[in-house]
Every structure is written in C-alpha cells, then in structure tokens.
Amino acid sequence: MNRVLLGVRGMERPEQIEKVSSAIKKLEGVQSIQPADTGQLEVEYDPHILTVMDLIRVVREQGFLAGML
C-alpha cells in the first residue's frame, strides 16, 4: 500500500470533506482516507490498481482542484 497527502483547494467545510472523501472511498484499491489538515486528505491506496492521478481526477470531478503535497 502507498500513502499520499492530497491538497484540495476550497475543501473547508465538513460537507465538502465528506463529498470528496465519499467519492474517493468508492474507488477500488482505496484502503483508507482521512482528513489531515485543512484542505488536505491522506489516502492509503493500492498502487497496482490506482495512481495518484486517478485520485486527483476523482477530486476534480467533485468540483475541487487537487494536487499531491
């Protein structure tokens, strides 16, 4: 398993965090996801199934900008 810290611009309110977290959790290969700091999510994922770009793509589909920290 790999871990990545994603920075998500504009994700500050609890409902926004839940929206993005739920979308990421639905991906096959995601082991866990936790809010880190404001606007950040720590994601543990299987690198044989997903890439960081897959995770970022899902965040963008929810209407937020994201990048790896």
C-alpha positions in Angstrom: 0.0 0.0 0.0 1.1 3.6 -0.7 0.1 6.7 1.1 -0.3 10.2 -0.4 -1.2 13.5 1.0 -3.6 15.4 -1.3 -4.1 19.1 -1.1 -7.6 20.1 -2.1 -8.3 23.8 -2.8 -11.6 25.1 -1.4 -12.4 22.0 0.7 -13.0 23.5 4.1 -16.5 22.7 5.3 -17.4 19.2 6.7 -19.9 18.6 4.0 -17.3 19.3 1.3 -14.8 17.0 3.0 -17.5 14.2 3.2 -18.4 14.7 -0.5 -14.8 14.3 -1.7 -14.0 11.5 0.8 -17.0 9.5 -0.2 -16.1 9.8 -3.9 -12.5 8.6 -3.3 -13.7 5.7 -1.0 -15.8 4.3 -3.9 -12.6 3.7 -5.9 -11.4 0.1 -6.0 -8.0 0.0 -4.3 -8.5 2.7 -1.7 -7.7 1.2 1.7 -8.4 4.3 3.8 -8.9 8.1 3.7 -8.6 10.6 6.5 -8.7 14.4 6.7 -5.2 15.6 7.6 -5.0 19.4 7.9 -7.5 22.0 6.5 -7.8 21.2 2.8 -5.8 18.0 3.0 -6.6 14.3 2.7 -4.4 11.4 3.5 -5.2 8.5 1.2 -3.8 4.9 1.5 -4.2 3.1 -1.8 -3.0 0.1 -3.8 -0.5 1.3 -6.4 -1.2 -1.8 -8.5 -4.8 -0.6 -9.0 -4.7 3.2 -8.8 -2.3 6.1 -9.4 -2.2 9.5 -7.7 -3.7 10.9 -10.9 -6.7 8.7 -10.5 -7.3 10.1 -7.1 -6.8 13.7 -8.3 -9.2 13.1 -11.2 -12.0 12.0 -8.8 -11.4 15.1 -6.6 -11.7 17.3 -9.7 -14.9 15.6 -10.7 -16.3 16.8 -7.4 -15.6 20.4 -8.4 -12.3 20.9 -6.5 -8.7 21.5 -7.5 -6.2 19.0 -6.1 -2.6 18.1 -6.1 -0.1 15.9 -4.4 1.7 17.5 -1.4 
